[in-house]
Amino acid sequence: MSVTAAKGFTASGIAAGIKESGNPDLALVVNTGPRPAAAGVFTSNRVKAAPVLWSEQVVRGGRVSAVILNSGGANACTGPAGFQDTHATAEKTAEVLGHNAGEIAVASTGLIGVRLPMDKLLPGIDQAAAQLSAHGGEKAAIAIKTTDTVHKTAVVEGDGWVVGGMAKGAGMLAPGLATMLVVLTTDADLEAGPLDAALREATRLTFDRVDSDGCMSTNDTVLLLASGASGITPGQEVFAEAVRAVCADLARQLIGDAEGASKDIRIEVVNAASEDDAVEVGRSIARNNLLKCAIHGEDPNWGRVLSAIGTTKAAFEPDELNVAINGVWVCKKGSVGEDRDLVDMRYREVVITADLAAGSDSAVIWANDLTADYVHENSAYSS
Amino acid sequence: MSVTAAKGFTASGIAAGIKESGNPDLALVVNTGPRPAAAGVFTSNRVKAAPVLWSEQVVRGGRVSAVILNSGGANACTGPAGFQDTHATAEKTAEVLGHNAGEIAVASTGLIGVRLPMDKLLPGIDQAAAQLSAHGGEKAAIAIKTTDTVHKTAVVEGDGWVVGGMAKGAGMLAPGLATMLVVLTTDADLEAGPLDAALREATRLTFDRVDSDGCMSTNDTVLLLASGASGITPGQEVFAEAVRAVCADLARQLIGDAEGASKDIRIEVVNAASEDDAVEVGRSIARNNLLKCAIHGEDPNWGRVLSAIGTTKAAFEPDELNVAINGVWVCKKGSVGEDRDLVDMRYREVVITADLAAGSDSAVIWANDLTADYVHENSAYSS
């Protein structure tokens, strides 16, 4: 149901010819109101793609009438000409829909450093507009895929209102945000302020804690659009919880479809002196290539976990650290614990618990293993 | 010639049976004086192996009479019992050589979280002592290998004095220090202070800038032993330059033999606002898995370089960045530059030049590509 689960939205997804494969590559999501509002969160990478620079400005106004998204090209590191391409894309979308270009968000994903084929993209916008439908959410989700093997959607229902969304992302998955395009929609009747608060909190706890390969994209974009079509204004807490649930669902789907991965690793850091400490330790573990290889080999190599923890500034004493892999405490008080042969690592999900014994805060970071397939997928051709 | 190139040193390397393979696994280096002095630099990982904790104390005294090194086990995360094993190793070495245990440095490398087989190691010390020779440097260098495919030695001759050394390291290679054991020797007549100054400056510019896989060891140890046997006290500058040259040579050999690597990547960051900025950017590029995969695939994917630079706090403007790969400026002013098809990446060494256009400082970081062989070597068995 994706972005059209909520009332007040239409969407479409078509093949404009941007991708040489002929696969769908252009998605359009339109907010039909009656009371449109929006919030957005973007990559923290200082090298930002043209559509990110554009959409940051659009979202600042608190109103997004439509989002036009393309796969097949990131339009990043393309200079002033690339920014002009994004501008032209927004102008064309505005013209076709009868809106102001200043309310059209643009998102792109694909190879960095290549101009978009505007001779294909612009006519594609006419086609996408012609196919807009209140049931088009699925097709839109399919059209934003790059190396994703499946399209990702999620929906949470409130009391008379709905939050739904779609996401793409399979590589360059790391905090700040994970590399992805995400569009969330709701028919709740909310202003930009409450939308922004709910979205920031949700991304901080979900997409920002997905660290598949430590690489941060130039194009990350997460948009939340409200139509007001339900006529209901939910309480902030219940609404924020729904947004968080949709984001968590989509984030889990991203990890589950990460490039070349054979394992999804849930890293739970517990008894930290602060949440920041827990996140720092979780990310250090998540990014340790040697550990990621060991997990791939179903080897409960806890020494690599301790080695990763040791590189952080978090509060802990080395001889108080405890580590469990899939529930077996293989490291106790910084030394050998339970028999590592007791660890069963046959399943796709692997849980690493790092007990810092330094406080009562915690965090969960999701990561993937490192595989020959990941190397192949990212070395055999440009992406 | 290794650690016995300098006068006043003997060494040996033997198979004590610590490694199941039966390969050499125990090395002994003895300073025969007449004026022994020493300095050391150790891992900055907060989870430190027992031999690191021990040797840090020994080096603090400014005198190291001998170094006993084993491969086949890191003796890290082994608790108080593991520390006792290191202590016993130093005691036994001291007893055999007729020295004080407080002057015996110990270094270990291998799997984390496993106790050493002391019933094999201790008798091995007798055997190693019996085979000490002024020509034993080569054998010592061989005995400290783990996944190294070749042993690494280097020698620089001064005016009547010599600096020589041996190194091991192939995985867990990352700053602070790179993962390695290194023993350097000189017959120059110098006190601990000048030795320490020369060693710190040399490691900062060489081993600390080797970042094969972003993983930091629990066992890194670099020792510099002076015998005074040449009777010559060289000027600090010329001596420091010799130490730096030996370290640079060994560091280059470590990168050239890194686990599973098919490319050695020299990352030159130029025109940075500060040396710290240059190092931060170089490390970010060095650790980008997507870029490392691209280099493996001989794909001059400069977008991944910009994406890595963008995650740093270094001073730069995105639209002023220039990137060359093997001398071809594929990215100019943050956008598409020269034709990427001009880049020839057939050779093992690949040079990435990142021009931050923000100042006049620079740094060089060495890294490796990411390959299926690296994944295999680090997932197929515990190491």
Interface residues (C-beta under 8 A of the other chain):
Chain A: S44 N45 R46 V47 K48 A74 A76 C77 T78 G79 A81 G82 L111 I112 G113 V114 R115 G171 M172 G176 D213 G214 C215 M216 S217 T218 R287 N288 N289 L290 C293 A294 H296 G297 D299 N301 W302 G303 R304 L306 S307 A308 I309 G310 T311 T312 F316 P318 D319 L321 C331 K333 G334 S335 V336 L370 T371 A372 Y374 V375 H376 E377 N378 S379 A380 Y381 S382
Chain B: S44 N45 R46 V47 K48 A74 A76 C77 T78 G79 A81 G82 L111 I112 G113 V114 R115 G171 M172 G176 D213 G214 C215 M216 S217 T218 R287 N288 N289 L290 C293 A294 H296 G297 D299 N301 W302 G303 R304 L306 S307 A308 I309 G310 T311 T312 F316 P318 D319 L321 C331 K333 G334 S335 V336 L370 T371 A372 Y374 V375 H376 E377 N378 S379 A380 Y381 S382
